[in-house]
Amino acid sequence: MKNVAHQLAPAKSKFHKIDHIAIAVRDLEEGIDFFVNVLGFELKRKRTITGQRSGMLSAEIEHNGIKFVLCQGTDPQSQVSRLIDNFGPGVAHIALAVDSAEAASQQMALQGLQFDTSVIHGAGLRQVFSTRDKNSGLSFEFIERNGEEGFLEENVNELFAQLEKSGAY
């Protein structure tokens, strides 16, 4: 029997664009070299984020409004390392720009989408992350920006805390 939520008429989604695509990599420097020196992207920013139990090295790469965030785990138990162990390197999530992360999560939940996090609130930035789809392997982030163009360390730490609590990747 099909899930009743999937039988509802699809709501008109208010996705504006792909904000970014997060890519889990085994080696950040090798990933940067490929995107910058082979594909011609520009390195915008590198970060080291350390949480209570999980850490991440990241690089924001951009070209003509196309944004990738390369992510490498800092230790074998970090979220990114566990994601790679379970699914291999590649797309960690696709972030879709929305007017309201809260409204998008409510709307998508009515359509049957499940979430690994609640809405994460930061200064000028709200995000919510879906459960990985079993068929495509994709996870989606619905991101609402109100002045923040980058990413906030406190948001990433809250993301890791929620994922660790739920056991999700």
HELIX and SHEET records of a PDB file:
HELIX    1   1 VAL A    4  GLN A    7  1                                   4    
HELIX    2   2 LEU A   28  ASP A   33  1                                   6    
HELIX    3   3 PHE A   34  VAL A   38  3                                   5    
HELIX    4   4 GLN A   79  PHE A   87  1                                   9    
HELIX    5   5 ALA A  101  LEU A  110  1                                  10    
HELIX    6   6 GLU A  153  SER A  166  1                                  14    
SHEET    1   A 8 GLU A  42  THR A  50  0                                        
SHEET    2   A 8 GLY A  55  HIS A  63 -1                                        
SHEET    3   A 8 ILE A  66  GLY A  73 -1                                        
SHEET    4   A 8 LYS A  17  ALA A  24  1                                        
SHEET    5   A 8 GLY A  90  ALA A  97 -1                                        
SHEET    6   A 8 PHE A 140  ARG A 145  1                                        
SHEET    7   A 8 LEU A 125  PHE A 129 -1                                        
SHEET    8   A 8 ILE A 120  GLY A 122 -1                                        
END                                                                             
